[in-house]
């Protein structure tokens, strides 16, 4: 739980400190890469660590990951410019790829199916606590100390979790020589890195229909194709595709991808609606989003018990229904609805995520044996990460294109010809108040229309998730 808390709090605590970091280091154009670099390495390595944990045991792989994560964290605090910070975030992400999947896998190892269902609720509560404490701790450190401590605050937690693992986790590993799938590891790294890089940069640095975009997509497609071919031939494949032949695991992973798209769509774009359209403060926007982090651990706590009593499919269907309710709140949200409407939508989405994600982990870990539990757990987390990245690119592209089309159609007669960049002004109360009334009205209407389209997309992914859940086999914990 200490290790998971360290990884979970990283995202929220850094988000709070980013304005201060950019203020000191400069490089606003590289803002998104501070997050993307971490996510990129985390996503690329999660499958590799999952497989290594199955080969060599959870303990050495998790200790290695925690060590690299802490080295990256220490270096981040010593960054002198944005480029250095991005490089060190890559190192941090390289270690973080081991933390979440292997910590969750260890729980699968040391508890019985019935105990596992109960304990997963405690693990999920880590996410809720980190989501609430992260912004508060980050804000206090930036205001009363320095942004460097945002990265260093994790070090004591990391040392404590490593000591606990070293002293108390005892594994019986069968000592034998392994044929590590180096080619598979290299191919999946190239394939996923290329895909995620173009999804982050596409539409910004290069147009979607351009030679660089096409080149990255081709490299990604070729590497992933070769990876699949290699895995079928490898003695000990990095990704044993046999686990995907299990219907329940296949559906759980695909639904994790679609809910990952939903998750990023809400967490990325809800603050823009609450601040820019509803004209509320960043604190109120944060509250609206935090409601998701309250619903998630509450639902996770009950998800295990419901799974034991009613089965995995019932639990996932209940979660899918909550996702649709949450998506409906967002799709019907109007500027006059108020932040409470947004918070209720967030809460229901959190409940849906808590029920489905916990049931999926329990289902997957109960379907495979010890030798495949690491990679099976990692594959589920990898699919959600991939969903986040695809969602950020897809829904961000929808927002930008819809907004630009609206401004081109309605902004011709307005002074100063507002552009997409002008919308940044809506997020600052002073700058927004200084705008001419007609310009402010135009931008707010354009942002409302664009975000409404994004939230229709979120609801659509909720409906797709529910449709897929219906295909889950009726299965109760053994």
N, C-alpha and C positions, 0 to 999 in steps of 0.2 A: 504493500500500500504506500510505503514511503517512496519507493522508486516510481510508482505510477503517479503519485502526487507531484513529484519533481517534473515529470514529463507533461502532465496535464496543466500545471500552472504556467508553464513556459509561454504558451500562446497568449493568454490573457494579460500576463504581467508585462510582456514585451510590447503588446499593442498600446498599453497605457503610456509607456515611456517613449514611444516612437517620436512624437512631436518634439520632445526635449532632445532626443538623440539627433534628429535632423537639424534642430536649431544650433547644435554645437558642431556637428560633423559636416553639415551641408549635404548636397547630393539628393535633393528631393525627387529627382527623376528616377533614382534607384530605390525609392521607398518600398515598392512592392516586392523587390528582390530580397529584402531582409527576411520576409516571410516565405517567399517562394523557394529560396535557397535551402532553408531548413526543411520545408515540406518535400522538396525534390529529393534530397539525400535520404530523408526518412522513408519515403515511398519506395525508393530504389532498393534500399538495403533490407526492408522488412521481410521480404521473402527469403533472402540469403540467410539472415539470422535465424529465421524459423527453421530452415533446413539444417543449419549447423547445430542448433539446439537439439534436434532429433538425432544427429550423429554423435555429438560429443557431450551432451548433457546440457541442462539449462544453466547451471551455476557458472561454469567458465565463460559461456557466451554472454550472459547478462552482466557479469562482472567486467568483462571487456567493454561492453557497450556503455556501461556507467562510467568507466574510466575515460573513454573517448569523449563522452558527453560533457564530463566535468572539465576536461582539458579545453574543449571548445568554449565552454562557459567562461573559464578564466581568461582565455585569449580575447573573447568578445569584449570584456571589460577594458582591455588595453587597446582597443581599436582607436586609430588616430584619424581615420577617414572612412567613408562609406564602403569603399572597395574592400578594405581590410575587414570590416564588420561582416560583409557578405561572405568573404572567404572563411572566416571563423564560424559563421552560422552553418556553412556547409559541413565543417568538422563536427559541430554540435549535432546537426541532423544525422550525420553518419553514425554517431553513437546512439542517438534517440531511437533509431530503427529497431534496436534490440529491446528497449525498455518495455513498451506496451505489450507487444505480442508474447514475450517470454514471461513477463510477470503474470499475465492472464493464463498462460500455459501451465505455470507452476501451480496455480490454484486448481487447474484441472487434474494435475498429478497427485496432489497431497490430500484432496478431499474426495469422498464418495459422491455419487450422483446426487443423492439427497442433500448432503452437506454443501455441495457445490452450488446448488440452486439457492441456498440461503446466503452463502458467503459472497456470491456475485453482487448482491445488493450492497454489501459493505464496500466492495470495490467501486461500484458505480457512484456511491456517495462521494468518493474522492473527486470525481469530475464536478459534482455540484459544489462542493466546498471550494475547489480551486477556482471555479468560475466566479464565485462571490468574493473570495479573498484576493485573487490575482489582481484585479483592477485597483482594489483598496491598497494593497501592499505596494504595488507599482507606483501609485500616486503619491503615497507617503515617502517612499524612497527618493523619488524624483524631486519632491518639494523640500525635504529636510536633509537629504544626504546627497546622492549623485546618481545619475542613470547607470553608472557602472555596477552599482550594487544590485540592480535588477537581474544581472547575469550571475553575480556572485552569491546571491541569497540561496541558491540551490546547492552550493558546495557542502554545507554541513549536512543537509538532507541526504545527499549522495553518499557521503562518507558513512553515515549511520546505516543506510540501507545496505551498503557493501559489507559492513561489519556483521550485520544481522544475517545476511545471506551466507557469509563465510563461516560463521559459527553454527548456524542452526539448520541450514539446508543440506541434507545428506542424500546423495543419489547413488544408486547401484548401476554403474554404467558397464556394459559388456565391452571389455577391452579387445578391440580388433582393429586391423588396418582398414581404412576407408578410402574409397576412390572419390575424392571430392570433385564435383562437377564444375571445374573452373571455367570451361567454355560456356556452360549454361549461365553462370554468374556474370560473365563478361557480356554475353548477348542480352540478357535481361536488363543489365545496367544501361547499355547503349540504347536499347529499344525504349525503355521507360523514360530515360533522361531526355531523349530526342522528342518524344511525344509531349512530355510535360513542359519542356522548354518552349516549344512552339505554341502550346496552349496558353502559356503565360504571356509570351511576347507577341503572338499573332494578333493582328488588328491594331497593335501599337507601334512596334518597331517596323514590322512588315505587314503589308496587306495580306489577307487570307489567300487571295489568288495572286501569288507572286512566286518567283523562282525559289527564294530562300524557304518560304513556307512549304512549297512542294517538295523541296530537297529534304527538309527535316521529316516530313510525313513519310517520304519514301524510305529514308534511313530507318525510321522507327518500324515501319511495316516489314522491311527486309529483316531487321534484327529479331523482331518478335516471331516472324515466320521460321527463321533459322533456329531460334530458341525452341519452338515447338517440335521441330524435326529432331534437334539434338536431344531433347528430353525423352523422346521415344526410344533412343538408342543408348542413352547413358546407363551405366550400371547402377549408380545411386543418383537419380535425377534431382536437380534443384527443386523442381515442381513435379511431383508424381501426379500425372493427370488422372490416375485411377481414382483419386479422391473426388474429382469433379464428376465422375460417372455416378456417384451417389447422388440421387435426385435431390435429397434434402439439402446437401451441402451446396450443390449447384444453384438452387433457388435462393438459399440464404445469402450466397455471395453476390448474385445478380441484384437482389433486393438491397443489399448493402451499398451497391453502386448507385442505385436510383435514389435511396434515402440520403446518400452522400451528396448528390446534386441538390436535393431539397435543403439540406442542412446549410450548405454554403450560400444558397440563394437567400435564405432568411438572415443568417448571421452577417453576411456582407452588405445587404441592401436595406435591411429594416432601419438601421440608424439614419440612413439618408432620407427615408420617408418621414420618420418622426421629427428629425431636425429641420430638413429642408422644406417639407410640405406642411407638416403640422406646426412648425415653428416652435418646437419645444427645445429645451436645453440638452446638452450631451448627457447629463446625469439621468434625465427622464428617458432618453433613448437607451441608455445603458440598462435602466430598470426594465424596460419593455423586452429587451433581449435576455436579461438575467432570468426572466420568468421561465424560459426554456430550461435553464440550468437547475431550476427548482423542480420542475415537472419530471425531468429525466431521472434523477436519483430516487425520487419517491416511487415512480413506476418500476424502476429496476429492482427496488426492494421487494415489491410484490410479484414481479415477473417470475422469479424462481418458484415461489409458492403456487402461483397459478399454473405454471408449467407442470409441477408435480401433481396437482389435483386434476387439471383439465387437459393437459397435453400441450406440446409445443405449438401445434397448428392453431389451436384456440387462442393462445397467448399472442401469437403473431397477428392473427385476424383482429383481435381487440386493438393491438398497436396500429395496424393498418387503418382501422376505422378512426382512431384518434388523429392519425396523420391527415386523413381526408378532412376531418373537422377543423384542424389547424390550418390546412391549406385553404379551406373555404373562407375562414375568417380573413386571411390575407387577400384572397381574390376579390372579396367584397368590401375591403377597407377603403374608406373615403377620407378626404382631408378633414372633414368635420367629425369623424368617428372618435377621435381622441386616442391618446396613448394607451388607455386601458384596453381598448379593442385590440391593439397590437400585442399587448402583454398577454391577453387571453389566448390569442392565436399562437403565441410563442409557447405558452404553458401546455396547450393541447399537443403541439408538435413535439415538445419535450417528453410528454407522457408516451406518445407514439414511438419515439426513438428509444426510450427506456425499455418499453415492453419488447419491441422487436429485436434490438441489439443484444439484450441479455438472453432472450430465448434462443437467438441464433448461436451465440457462443456456447450455451449449454447443449444445444442440439448437435453442433459440430464436434464438441469435445466428447460427447457421449457416443458418437458414431464411429470414431477412429480409435486406434490403440495408441500406446505411449510413443511408438516409433514414428507416428505421423501426426501426433497432436500439435507439435510445434509449428509445422508448415501449414496444417489445416487452419489453426488459429490465425497465423500470420496472413494467409490468403484472404481471410475475411476482412481483416483490418486494411490490407492492401487495396481491396476493392472499394472500401469506403474512402480511402485516401484518393484513389483514382476518380471516384465520383465527385469529391471536393474539387479536384483540379479541372475536370471536364465541366462541372457546374459553374465554376468561376469564369471560365472562358466562354461557355455557351450563353449563360444568363447575362454576363457582362456585355457580350456582343449584342444580344437582343436589346438591352437597355440603351447602349450607345446608338445603334442603328435607328431605333424607334424615336429616340430623342432628337437625333440629327434630322430625321425626316420631318418631325413636327416643326422644328425651328426653320427649316428650309421652306416649309409650306406657309407658316404663320408669322415668321419673323422678318419678312422683307421690308415692311413699312416701319419697323421699330428702330429707334436711334441706336447707333453703335453696333447694329447687327449682332445680337447675342449668339455665341457659339457654345459648343459642348463644354469648353473650359469655364465659361461664365457661370455654369451651374455650381461651381465650387463656392461661389459667393453666398449661395443660399444656406450653406452649412455654418456660416458665421453670423451671429445675430447683428453685430454692428454693421458689417458689410451689407447684409440683407436690407437693413433699415435705410441705408444710403442709396439703394437702387430706386430709380423712378418707378412709380406705381405700375405703369403698363409693362415695363421690363420684368419686374418681380412677378406679376400675374402670369406673364407669358412663360417664364422659366418654371414656375410652380406647376402650371397646368401641363407643361411638357414633361416635367419630372413625374407628376402624378400618373399621366398616361403611360409613360415608359415603365414605371415600377409596377403599374397594374398589369401590364403585359408579362413582366417577370413573374409576378405572383400567380398569374394564370398558368404559367409554365411550372411553378412550384406545385400547384394543385394537380396539374396533369401528371407529374411524377409521383404524387401521392396515390393517384388512381392506378397508375401502372404498377406501383409497389403492391397495392392491395390485390390487383388482378394476378400478380405472380404468386403472392402468398396463398391464394386459393388452390394452387397446384401442389402445395406442400403435402406430403403424405401424413395421414393421421398417426401420430407417434407420441407415446408417453415415455417419460424417463424410465429406463429399465430398473 
